[in-house]
Amino acid sequence: MASSAARAIAAIVTAALASGCLVGCTPDDVIAARLHDGTLEFVACSSLANWTEVEVATSSKNPFGDAGGTAWLASGDAADPLGVIVLYGSPPSGMQSDVEAKEIAAPGNYVKVQYGNRSQGELLDSLFAQFDGDQIREDSWLRSGSHHREPCE
């Protein structure tokens, strides 16, 4: 009989294979990000029913750098995030900050944005994207590794 740890690892690998990637994957066309007056803003380009949280996390691109972690977390009840521009540190309508926004420096870091649907502490569904912080700019939206004039065009 397989241990629960082995089953958990098998489930993670199966999910990764089903999504078509194993390491460093970012779903196509799910979330776009840019800087607005020096502050990160992002928008979901896909729908997510029962959206209950939004999280921004960072990690250093330097393998010996800061491990990073959650930089901001807001939760509550919000409408479908599709097309709603969120300014880092400003909870969307119907949400409140659970982890106050920490100062983040996008250059030199990866920035992960995740919209989640949690119930009783369990993540049921999510939209996520990981951005190369060196590529996030003021003059265009970064989505799927390339720059666009509009976030979800």
C-alpha positions as CSV (number, residue, x, y, z in Angstrom):
1,M,0.0,0.0,0.0
2,A,1.4,3.4,-1.0
3,S,2.1,5.9,1.8
4,S,0.0,9.1,1.9
5,A,3.2,11.1,1.0
6,A,3.7,9.0,-2.1
7,R,0.0,9.4,-3.1
8,A,0.3,13.2,-2.6
9,I,3.5,13.3,-4.8
10,A,1.8,11.2,-7.5
11,A,-1.2,13.6,-7.4
12,I,1.0,16.6,-7.9
13,V,2.9,15.0,-10.8
14,T,-0.4,13.9,-12.4
15,A,-1.7,17.5,-12.1
16,A,1.5,18.9,-13.6
17,L,1.4,16.5,-16.5
18,A,-2.3,17.2,-17.1
19,S,-1.5,21.0,-17.2
20,G,1.3,20.2,-19.7
21,C,4.2,21.3,-17.6
22,L,6.4,20.3,-14.7
23,V,8.7,23.2,-13.8
24,G,8.3,27.0,-14.1
25,C,5.1,26.9,-15.9
26,T,2.8,29.9,-16.4
27,P,-0.7,29.3,-17.9
28,D,-1.2,31.1,-21.2
29,D,-3.4,34.2,-21.3
30,V,-4.6,33.9,-17.7
31,I,-3.3,37.0,-15.9
32,A,-1.6,40.2,-17.2
33,A,0.5,42.6,-15.1
34,R,2.2,46.0,-15.5
35,L,3.4,48.9,-13.3
36,H,1.1,51.9,-12.8
37,D,2.9,54.9,-11.3
38,G,5.5,52.4,-9.9
39,T,2.9,50.1,-8.3
40,L,2.1,46.6,-9.6
41,E,-1.3,46.2,-11.1
42,F,-2.8,43.0,-12.6
43,V,-5.9,41.7,-14.2
44,A,-7.4,38.3,-14.7
45,C,-8.0,37.4,-18.4
46,S,-10.0,34.3,-17.5
47,S,-13.1,33.7,-15.3
48,L,-13.1,32.2,-11.9
49,A,-16.3,31.5,-10.1
50,N,-16.5,32.0,-6.3
51,W,-13.3,34.0,-6.1
52,T,-12.4,34.3,-2.4
53,E,-8.7,35.5,-2.4
54,V,-5.9,37.1,-4.3
55,E,-2.3,36.6,-3.4
56,V,0.9,38.2,-4.6
57,A,4.2,36.4,-3.8
58,T,7.8,37.0,-4.7
59,S,10.9,34.9,-5.0
60,S,14.4,35.9,-5.9
61,K,15.8,35.0,-9.3
62,N,19.2,34.5,-7.6
63,P,19.3,31.0,-6.2
64,F,21.2,32.3,-3.2
65,G,18.8,35.3,-2.7
66,D,15.8,35.8,-0.5
67,A,13.3,32.9,-0.6
68,G,10.5,35.5,-0.7
69,G,7.0,34.4,0.1
70,T,3.6,36.0,0.4
71,A,3.9,39.8,-0.2
72,W,0.1,40.5,0.0
73,L,-3.0,38.5,0.6
74,A,-6.6,39.7,0.4
75,S,-9.7,37.6,1.0
76,G,-13.5,37.9,1.1
77,D,-16.3,37.5,-1.4
78,A,-15.8,39.2,-4.8
79,A,-17.4,39.0,-8.2
80,D,-15.7,37.1,-11.1
81,P,-12.2,38.7,-11.4
82,L,-12.4,38.7,-15.3
83,G,-11.3,42.1,-16.5
84,V,-11.1,43.7,-13.0
85,I,-7.8,45.6,-12.6
86,V,-6.3,45.1,-9.1
87,L,-3.8,47.6,-7.7
88,Y,-1.2,45.8,-5.5
89,G,-2.1,46.4,-1.8
90,S,-5.7,47.7,-2.5
91,P,-8.2,45.0,-1.9
92,P,-10.9,44.6,-4.5
93,S,-14.5,45.4,-3.6
94,G,-15.8,42.8,-1.1
95,M,-12.3,41.9,0.1
96,Q,-10.0,42.9,2.9
97,S,-6.2,42.5,3.4
98,D,-5.3,39.5,5.5
99,V,-1.5,40.1,5.0
100,E,-0.7,43.8,4.6
101,A,1.2,44.6,1.4
102,K,5.0,44.5,1.8
103,E,7.2,46.6,-0.3
104,I,8.3,44.5,-3.3
105,A,11.0,45.1,-5.9
106,A,10.0,43.5,-9.1
107,P,13.4,43.7,-10.7
108,G,15.6,40.7,-9.7
109,N,12.5,38.8,-8.6
110,Y,9.8,36.5,-9.9
111,V,6.3,37.8,-9.1
112,K,3.5,35.3,-8.7
113,V,-0.1,36.4,-8.8
114,Q,-2.9,33.9,-7.8
115,Y,-6.6,34.3,-7.6
116,G,-8.1,31.5,-5.5
117,N,-11.4,29.9,-4.5
118,R,-11.0,28.4,-1.0
119,S,-13.5,26.6,1.1
120,Q,-12.7,25.6,4.7
121,G,-9.0,26.3,4.1
122,E,-8.8,24.1,1.0
123,L,-7.9,25.6,-2.4
124,L,-10.6,24.4,-4.8
125,D,-9.7,26.3,-7.9
126,S,-7.2,29.0,-8.9
127,L,-5.8,31.2,-11.7
128,F,-2.1,32.0,-11.4
129,A,0.8,33.4,-13.4
130,Q,4.4,33.9,-12.6
131,F,6.1,37.0,-14.1
132,D,9.8,37.8,-14.6
133,G,10.0,41.0,-12.5
134,D,12.6,42.4,-14.9
135,Q,10.0,42.4,-17.7
136,I,7.2,44.2,-15.9
137,R,6.9,47.7,-17.3
138,E,4.8,50.9,-17.2
139,D,4.2,51.1,-20.9
140,S,2.7,47.7,-21.6
141,W,1.0,44.7,-20.1
142,L,3.1,41.5,-19.6
143,R,1.1,38.3,-20.4
144,S,2.5,34.9,-21.3
145,G,6.0,36.3,-21.5
146,S,5.3,39.0,-24.0
147,H,4.2,42.6,-23.9
148,H,0.8,43.8,-25.1
149,R,-0.9,47.2,-25.5
150,E,-4.1,45.8,-23.8
151,P,-4.1,43.3,-21.0
152,C,-6.3,40.6,-22.4
153,E,-6.3,41.3,-26.2
